[in-house]
Amino acid sequence: MPDWAANLSWWTLLDFYIFFILAVFVLKFVLHSKRMLSMFMFYLFTVGIFYVASLLDLPLSKEVFEGLPLITLIFVIVIGAPDIRLTMESMWKETTKTGMLVMGTERTKNEIIKAAAKLSKERIGGLITIEKHNTLDQYASRAITLNADVTHELLLNIFTPNTPLHDGAVIVRGDKLICAGAYFILSSNDNFEKTTGSRHRAALGISEITDALTVVVSEETGSISVAINGVMTKMKDENALNEYLSLFMR
């Protein structure tokens, strides 16, 4: 029997099992969103610099970077507090819907396009998020429950300025408008212009952490954009929006 096998015991196996569970938890936490992964990679980079300085016995660099990993960890926790909170909430909740995936019908898709076109023409801001595999219950639970059929008249009424729900997003699940007045964590994407409105940042933010698609209408320009998988795309016309929704809702 090999020496390493002879030294194995139940306590050793338990030790490995605990380490495995911890590693899985950390990976699940880090890989939950692109922003969490970016912050984790930044932290590893600072730890790597300190390790290289120690390995090469560089006195000045070692002294400078000695407290950097701890400082960076505190910095990441403070700056990334909203993302960390959202990730922790999502990890303890079911983020993938159970049962068969149900997407909206052709009628629902057309109603959303009609609403977006009308909002664009009148230059009224709108935020319509369509759920797919990842459940949006944690946002819907804090919004105003509707559970109504999706119609362009209802969407126009919700986003009419100076009404109680016009600032938030509506969430569509299948053929139902499950809630209105939902609020998402804003994207921290630096590629956005500083003048970009909160609706667009909210649309991009929810697309970075779920597989939902969001149609956003700008009240300043009337332009229609689609946010999905962390990418914001401006629609040229209704046909382009129809193509995006057809691919997403099939």
C-alpha positions in Angstrom: 0.0 0.0 0.0 1.4 3.5 -0.9 2.5 5.7 2.0 -0.1 8.4 1.2 -2.9 5.8 1.3 -1.7 4.4 4.7 -1.9 7.9 6.2 -5.6 8.3 5.1 -8.2 8.4 7.9 -11.8 9.3 8.3 -10.7 12.7 9.6 -8.6 13.3 6.5 -11.5 12.5 4.3 -13.7 14.8 6.3 -11.1 17.5 6.0 -11.0 17.2 2.2 -14.8 17.2 2.1 -15.1 20.4 4.1 -12.5 22.0 1.8 -14.5 20.8 -1.2 -17.7 22.3 0.1 -16.0 25.6 0.8 -14.4 25.7 -2.7 -17.8 25.0 -4.4 -19.5 27.7 -2.3 -16.8 30.3 -3.2 -16.9 29.4 -6.9 -20.7 29.6 -7.0 -20.5 33.0 -5.2 -17.8 34.3 -7.6 -19.3 33.0 -10.8 -22.8 34.2 -10.0 -22.3 37.4 -12.0 -19.7 39.1 -14.2 -19.1 41.9 -11.7 -18.5 39.5 -8.8 -16.0 37.7 -11.0 -14.3 40.9 -12.0 -13.9 42.0 -8.3 -12.5 38.5 -7.4 -10.0 38.6 -10.2 -8.9 42.1 -9.1 -8.3 40.7 -5.5 -6.4 37.7 -6.8 -4.2 40.1 -8.9 -3.2 42.1 -5.8 -2.5 38.8 -3.9 -0.4 37.6 -6.8 1.7 40.8 -6.8 2.4 40.4 -3.1 3.3 36.7 -3.6 5.7 37.5 -6.4 7.3 40.3 -4.3 7.8 37.9 -1.4 9.1 35.1 -3.6 11.7 37.4 -5.2 12.5 38.9 -1.8 12.0 42.5 -3.0 12.1 44.5 0.2 10.6 47.7 -1.0 7.8 46.0 -3.0 7.2 43.5 -0.2 6.8 46.3 2.3 4.5 48.3 0.0 2.3 45.4 -0.9 2.3 43.7 2.6 -1.0 45.3 3.6 -2.5 45.5 0.1 -4.5 42.2 0.1 -6.4 43.2 3.2 -7.0 46.7 2.1 -8.1 45.5 -1.3 -10.5 43.0 0.4 -12.1 45.7 2.4 -12.3 48.0 -0.7 -14.0 45.2 -2.6 -16.5 44.6 0.2 -17.4 48.3 0.5 -17.6 49.1 -3.2 -19.3 45.8 -4.1 -21.8 45.7 -1.2 -24.9 45.9 -3.4 -23.6 43.1 -5.7 -22.6 41.0 -2.7 -26.0 41.4 -1.1 -27.8 40.5 -4.3 -25.5 37.4 -4.8 -26.1 36.2 -1.2 -29.9 36.6 -1.6 -29.8 34.7 -4.9 -27.7 31.9 -3.6 -30.2 31.1 -0.9 -33.2 31.4 -3.2 -34.1 29.3 -6.2 -32.9 31.3 -9.2 -34.0 28.8 -11.9 -37.7 28.2 -12.4 -39.0 24.7 -11.9 -41.1 23.0 -14.5 -41.5 23.6 -18.2 -40.3 27.0 -19.5 -43.3 29.1 -20.6 -42.6 32.1 -22.9 -45.2 34.5 -24.2 -47.3 33.9 -27.3 -47.2 35.9 -30.5 -50.0 38.1 -29.2 -48.0 39.0 -26.1 -44.9 39.8 -28.2 -47.0 42.1 -30.5 -48.5 43.9 -27.5 -45.0 44.6 -26.2 -43.9 45.9 -29.6 -47.0 48.1 -29.9 -46.4 49.6 -26.4 -42.7 50.2 -27.1 -43.5 51.9 -30.4 -46.2 54.1 -28.8 -43.9 55.0 -25.9 -41.2 55.9 -28.3 -43.4 58.1 -30.4 -44.7 60.0 -27.4 -41.2 60.0 -25.8 -42.4 58.4 -22.6 -39.8 56.3 -20.7 -40.5 52.6 -20.3 -38.8 49.5 -18.9 -40.2 46.1 -19.8 -38.3 43.0 -18.5 -39.2 39.6 -19.9 -38.3 36.6 -17.7 -36.8 33.4 -19.1 -35.0 30.7 -17.1 -33.9 32.8 -14.1 -36.8 33.7 -11.9 -37.2 37.4 -11.0 -39.4 36.7 -7.9 -37.0 38.5 -5.6 -37.7 41.7 -7.5 -41.4 41.0 -8.1 -42.0 40.5 -4.4 -40.9 44.1 -3.7 -43.1 45.5 -6.5 -46.8 46.0 -7.1 -48.4 42.7 -8.0 -50.6 42.8 -11.1 -50.9 39.2 -12.6 -52.7 40.7 -15.6 -52.7 39.8 -19.3 -50.1 41.7 -21.3 -51.7 44.5 -23.3 -50.3 47.6 -24.9 -53.0 49.7 -23.3 -52.1 48.5 -19.8 -48.4 49.1 -20.4 -49.0 52.6 -21.7 -51.2 53.4 -18.7 -48.4 52.2 -16.3 -45.7 54.3 -17.9 -47.8 57.4 -18.2 -45.8 60.2 -16.5 -46.7 61.3 -12.9 -48.4 58.0 -12.1 -47.3 55.9 -9.1 -45.7 53.1 -11.2 -44.1 54.9 -14.1 -40.6 55.0 -12.7 -40.1 51.3 -12.1 -40.0 48.3 -14.5 -42.7 45.8 -15.3 -41.9 42.1 -15.3 -43.5 39.8 -17.9 -43.7 36.1 -17.3 -45.3 34.1 -20.1 -48.4 36.0 -21.1 -48.8 37.7 -17.7 -47.7 41.0 -16.5 -46.8 39.8 -13.0 -45.8 43.2 -11.5 -45.1 46.9 -12.0 -42.8 49.3 -10.1 -39.9 46.8 -9.9 -36.4 48.2 -9.2 -33.1 46.6 -10.2 -29.6 47.2 -9.2 -28.0 49.6 -11.7 -25.1 48.5 -13.8 -21.6 49.8 -13.0 -20.4 49.4 -16.6 -17.9 52.1 -17.2 -18.5 51.9 -21.0 -21.7 53.8 -20.5 -21.7 57.6 -20.9 -22.1 59.6 -17.7 -25.3 61.1 -19.1 -26.9 57.6 -19.5 -30.2 57.5 -17.6 -31.1 55.2 -14.7 -33.5 53.2 -16.9 -30.8 52.1 -19.2 -28.4 51.3 -16.3 -31.2 49.2 -14.6 -31.9 47.3 -17.9 -28.2 46.5 -18.3 -27.8 45.7 -14.6 -30.6 43.0 -14.6 -29.2 41.6 -17.9 -25.8 41.1 -16.3 -27.0 38.9 -13.5 -30.0 37.0 -15.2 -30.9 35.7 -18.6 -33.9 38.1 -18.9 -34.4 40.5 -21.8 -35.3 44.1 -21.2 -36.9 46.6 -23.6 -36.1 50.1 -22.5 -37.5 53.3 -24.1 -35.7 56.6 -23.5 -37.9 59.5 -22.5 -35.2 62.0 -23.7 -34.8 60.7 -27.3 -37.6 58.2 -27.7 -35.1 55.5 -28.8 -35.8 51.9 -28.1 -33.0 49.6 -26.9 -32.7 46.0 -25.8 -30.5 44.7 -23.0 -29.6 41.0 -22.8 -26.5 39.2 -21.6 -24.9 42.4 -20.4 -25.1 44.0 -23.8 -27.3 47.0 -24.7 -28.4 47.2 -28.4 -30.2 50.2 -29.9 -33.1 49.2 -32.2 -33.3 50.8 -35.6 -37.0 50.2 -36.0 -39.9 48.0 -35.0 -38.8 45.2 -37.3 -35.5 44.9 -35.4 -37.3 44.8 -32.1 -39.6 42.1 -33.5 -36.6 40.0 -34.6 -35.0 40.2 -31.1 -38.2 39.3 -29.3 -39.0 36.5 -31.7 -35.6 34.9 -31.1 -35.8 35.4 -27.4 -39.4 34.2 -26.9 -39.4 31.2 -29.1 
